[in-house]
Amino acid sequence: MLDDSVESFQLAHRAPGKVLFDLVCVHLNLTEGDYFGLEYQDHRKMTVWLDLLKPALKQIRRPKNTILRFVVKFFPPDHTQLTEELTRYLFALQVKRDLACGRLICNDSSAALMVSHIIQSETGDLDEAGSFQHLLHHKYHPDQEQLREQIQECQRDRVGQTPAESDYQLLEVARRLDLYGVRLHPATDREGTQLSLAVEHSGVLVLQGSTRINSFNWSKIRKLSFKRKRFLIKLRSDPVQNPHHDTLEFSMATRDSCKNFWKICVEHHAFFRLLEEPKPRPRTILFSRGSSFRFSGRTQKQVIDHVKDSDLKRVPFQRKHSKVLSHSGTPQTFCRTQQPAQVSDQPDATPSVQPSVNGTADAPALAPPTNGFHHPDPDPDPAPQQNLLNPGPTEAPPPPSPLTSPLLTEAGYIRNEDEEEARRKKFPTNKAYFIAKELLSTERTFIKDLEVVTKSFPVAVATDESFPDSVKTLLSSHYDPVLEFHRGFLREMEQRLALWEGRSNAHIIGEHQRIGDVLLKNIQGLKQQLTVHLQKHPECLVELERCCRSSRRAEALCRELEQQRVCYLNLNTFLLRPLHRLLHYRLLLERLCKHYAPTHQDFRDCRAALADVSELVQQLQGSMVKMENLQKLLELQRELSGADNLVAPGREFIRLGCLSKLSGKGLQQRMFFLFSDVLLYTSRGMTSSNQFKVHGQLPLFGMSVRESEEEWGVPHCFTLIGQKQTVVAAASCAEELDLWLDDLRMAVDLAEQGSVSELTPPPADRSKPSEEEPEEELSTSRSGHRSNSSSSTVQVCWHRSTGLSMVDCSLAVENQLSGNLLRKFKNSSGWQKLWVVFTNFSLFFYKTHQDDAPLASLPLLGYSVSIPSEAENINKDYVFKLQFKAHVYYFRSESEYAFLRWMEVIRSATCSSSRSPSVSRKDVY
């Protein structure tokens, strides 16, 4: 066992490995046993996992001389996914073992910190002499002698920490290490370089020594296979960078070691990525190719849902190594939870496109993705042995343990009133709670956005001496303090929400069920500490743009950063995030004040906080509007070819959209850009950058606009009559025609009051490198990363024949949202839980809120949002539907409040009626 104890179990002669594994879990009273496994050394001295489907005696050649070890097999990325204290205790024992044997390699400070948590868990509070004696007699780290002073220094901070808290903190430190839960498998690449392969929750890793040099996410892997000693990773093709399939090949010592690693990959993929245990493929009668091996047991999704929906009872367990005494003077007994037989219904989840994995002796075949991984085994089973461990007489297998109990379907489960009451108590239902939860969710996204400026940007420009230090200093001095302040704000909100939604007291109103005091304190602190920095953010944007305009190398560095997945929007957008966040605070505080009665204890704090943030918004409003316009002009400058001075004093962006231009060849699709002084019409170029080429420009001064549907016989047609040119264009519908006519007439009136600015084409030598700047340094494309041009709002408008205005962009600043949603595709039967961020007219999908970069995105311009009809047979609450032509997605929210909020913000991006020009730009603020 993980606590070094040895146990013996009676096992029937033909019992599969699963029977033995279940006996161990029942012995430990362990519910979350699916994270663990039994390993042993086979006759080749190779450590392998016990196959739960095959008879145990067929796998172990020398049962009398074999000891199986119960150890952690699957390490989740976040230990908070482990519900039970017993499970975390066993994980802590695994970390202790890996640290002591040198498998968990880390720096000295991390090692000392982890050892101090282990000692605190085992001994409790020790004085310096006691700690010294304990370290003399117990070995926790290979270099423990050199770390003794650091360990004792760390242990002084552990005073009063309980064993359970020590386990939690130990796992918090361990999970951040590169080699946490990683087992190295020696291999070589095609050049013969000595490497190691490993697998974790996210995919396959390649390491050199103890350093990760590459990683392949499951979503990037099309197929894993092995052929003799060669391990093959086939990657999905990248249609932009590389249209051909990439296959990576590694050589391992033997075929057995190669197949063993392949099996481990199969199991990790199934456990972390699939929703349920894959079903076996029917055996062929005559010929069978490949391996029949498959993952056996519940997936992580099933384990989490099973534990979360069960009414768990507390059952004591003993910490073998703990010498912490209770008040009675006896070693402490700790509690774990025990599950009942019934499990409530929970929506299934549907994974994204999964790689198929197939191991073969010669030519592997591709398995259907819906069945997970499929593996026929070419090797015959060895002859059965006679005994295993302490064999007893053959007897009926024990009844199935809770570990193997299947999840009940909705048809086979009926909730009673007591369970409904338990579910009601599980989380609060007060609207104020959901507003506070929205504040917390969006604050997490805001912190991630700030880290693009404070972390990713400095790393991108750090090694380049040509990037001005003054710009680096300007950004760091005015964004780093903002990040640190909001991190503290986030911690306070997390603590308050944790108290608010405590499972045992969520339905009881108490002092902690409020958020106004936290908001008031931090908004007052924000005014005092950050106003100076926020006032400098417009200057930061201007200076960065000036730097990029004067240095091609600086511009290339910024564009390279924008090609990274973590920078999912234009860099300039992230620079304006702190100013936009003030608008979010104001919006949510207005909702709280509207919700609370004037006599409520939280109303006074919320009203005071709203007054403070409104004052701050009013103070920064002028610069905010100017910077939004500048940011939009800079964005459009990169989209246009043939207009190099788009950013001109006094010019404001008003509207862009796809219209049909009438010419001698008939109606042709064109993208129109309306500014306060000029109208441009363009077509999409065929170059790799997909820029829009300017075909013509019409100054607005002296222009007249009239409807001309009857004149030309074209529906929704209008004519623009300029001083030098006349253009006839047609909108796609009457509503779009009205939007264009209103904005055009307003823009013409503005132009009559201002000056005329003409755009000039770019210099002829703009694309040629200067003598001082080598050509190879000017490239801004990075292999393996998406291009922002393919997903910008302008490109989306072009492909979906729609448009948007500056009013829409300003409203989108406030209509941002983050949170968990369940997603279902049109033809799938299950739901997949995702962390979703709505911003910039798009949905960005993450696995969890802790991820730095999105897995995928869905631009919403052109989509319609609605509630599913009865004919669609969804049969779930709080579901909304997104549709564009044949593309249909269903999303399910956790509460009525969240459902209404998602519908509200998405409609702001999908419904043109909600983006009416009747709302002025001043009204937005």
Secondary structure by P-SEA (a helix, b strand, c coil): ccccbbbbbbbcccccaaaaaaaaaaaacccccccbbbbbbccccccccccccccccccccccccbbbbbccccccccccccccaaaaaaaaaaaaaaaaaccccccaaaaaaaaaaaaaaccccccaaaaaaaaaccccccccccaaaaaaaaaaaaccccaaaaaaaaaaaaaacccccbbbbbbcccccccccccccccbbbbbccccccccccccccccccccccbbbbbbccccccccbbbbbbbbcccaaaaaaaaaaaaaaaaaccccccccccccccccccccccccccccaaaaaaaaaacbbbbbbbbcccccccccccccbbbbbbbbcccccbbbbbbbcbbbbbbbcccbbbbccccccbbbbbcccccccccccccccccccccccccccccccccccccccaaaaaaaaacccccaaaaaaaaaaaaaaaaaaaaaaaaccccccccccccccaaaaaaaaaccaaaaaaaaaaaaaaaaaaaaaaccccccccccccccaaaaaaaaaaaaaccaaaaaaaaaaaaaaaaaaaacaaaaaaaaaaaacccccccaaaaaaaaaaaaaaaaaaaaaaaaaccccccaaaaaaaaaaaaaaaaaaaaaaaaaaaaaaaaaaaaaacccccccccccccccbbbbbbbbccccbbbbbbbbcccbbbbbcccccccbbbbbccccccccbbbbbccccccccbbbbbbcccbbbbbbcccaaaaaaaaaaaaaaaaaaaabbbbbbbccccccccccccccccccccccccccccccccaaaaaaaacccccaaaaaaaaaccbbbbbbbbcccccbbbbbbccccccbbbbbccccccccccccccccbbbbcccccccccccbbbbbbcccbbbbbbbccaaaaaaaaaaaaaacccccccccccccccc
